[in-house]
Amino acid sequence: MIRNHHIIHRERSAAKHRGYLLLVLLMGGFVAFLVTTRSITIILEMLFGLFVVTAVWLITYKALTS
């Protein structure tokens, strides 16, 4: 029973790290995109897209950790 708990915990922290890595990659790509793009409408669209992605990521993250 204890061993099982440790495996579950390890899988959970691995999922957590994957989530953080995904978020960092998304942010990095977003920043790189902003640097190469000068159009304000595209920036606003990207900000909205990032907001949606972050919301979805948070919901998924909460589902994984609860």
CYANA upper distance limits for C-alpha pairs under 8 A (distance plus 0.5 A):
  1 MET  CA      5 HIS  CA      6.93
  2 ILE  CA      6 HIS  CA      6.97
  3 ARG  CA      7 ILE  CA      6.95
  4 ASN  CA      8 ILE  CA      6.82
  5 HIS  CA      9 HIS  CA      6.61
  6 HIS  CA     10 ARG  CA      6.56
  7 ILE  CA     11 GLU  CA      6.72
  8 ILE  CA     12 ARG  CA      6.67
  9 HIS  CA     13 SER  CA      6.78
 10 ARG  CA     14 ALA  CA      6.65
 11 GLU  CA     15 ALA  CA      6.67
 12 ARG  CA     16 LYS  CA      6.70
 12 ARG  CA     64 LEU  CA      7.69
 12 ARG  CA     65 THR  CA      7.23
 13 SER  CA     17 HIS  CA      6.69
 14 ALA  CA     18 ARG  CA      6.72
 15 ALA  CA     19 GLY  CA      6.67
 15 ALA  CA     64 LEU  CA      7.96
 16 LYS  CA     20 TYR  CA      6.83
 16 LYS  CA     61 TYR  CA      7.84
 16 LYS  CA     65 THR  CA      8.29
 17 HIS  CA     21 LEU  CA      6.59
 18 ARG  CA     22 LEU  CA      6.56
 19 GLY  CA     23 LEU  CA      6.71
 19 GLY  CA     57 TRP  CA      8.21
 19 GLY  CA     61 TYR  CA      7.55
 20 TYR  CA     24 VAL  CA      6.65
 21 LEU  CA     25 LEU  CA      6.65
 22 LEU  CA     26 LEU  CA      6.63
 23 LEU  CA     27 MET  CA      6.60
 23 LEU  CA     54 THR  CA      8.46
 24 VAL  CA     28 GLY  CA      6.53
 25 LEU  CA     29 GLY  CA      6.59
 26 LEU  CA     30 PHE  CA      6.53
 27 MET  CA     31 VAL  CA      6.59
 28 GLY  CA     32 ALA  CA      6.63
 29 GLY  CA     33 PHE  CA      6.53
 30 PHE  CA     34 LEU  CA      6.71
 30 PHE  CA     46 MET  CA      8.22
 30 PHE  CA     50 LEU  CA      8.45
 31 VAL  CA     35 VAL  CA      6.71
 32 ALA  CA     36 THR  CA      6.88
 33 PHE  CA     37 THR  CA      6.51
 34 LEU  CA     38 ARG  CA      7.72
 34 LEU  CA     43 ILE  CA      7.14
 37 THR  CA     42 ILE  CA      8.32
 37 THR  CA     43 ILE  CA      8.06
 38 ARG  CA     43 ILE  CA      8.34
 39 SER  CA     43 ILE  CA      6.92
 40 ILE  CA     44 LEU  CA      6.64
 41 THR  CA     45 GLU  CA      6.68
 42 ILE  CA     46 MET  CA      6.54
 43 ILE  CA     47 LEU  CA      6.61
 44 LEU  CA     48 PHE  CA      6.77
 45 GLU  CA     49 GLY  CA      6.63
 46 MET  CA     50 LEU  CA      6.43
 47 LEU  CA     51 PHE  CA      6.64
 48 PHE  CA     52 VAL  CA      6.82
 49 GLY  CA     53 VAL  CA      6.64
 50 LEU  CA     54 THR  CA      6.45
 51 PHE  CA     55 ALA  CA      6.62
 52 VAL  CA     56 VAL  CA      6.70
 53 VAL  CA     57 TRP  CA      6.50
 54 THR  CA     58 LEU  CA      6.54
 55 ALA  CA     59 ILE  CA      6.78
 56 VAL  CA     60 THR  CA      6.67
 57 TRP  CA     61 TYR  CA      6.40
 58 LEU  CA     62 LYS  CA      6.52
 59 ILE  CA     63 ALA  CA      6.67
 60 THR  CA     64 LEU  CA      6.67
 61 TYR  CA     65 THR  CA      6.67
 62 LYS  CA     66 SER  CA      6.38
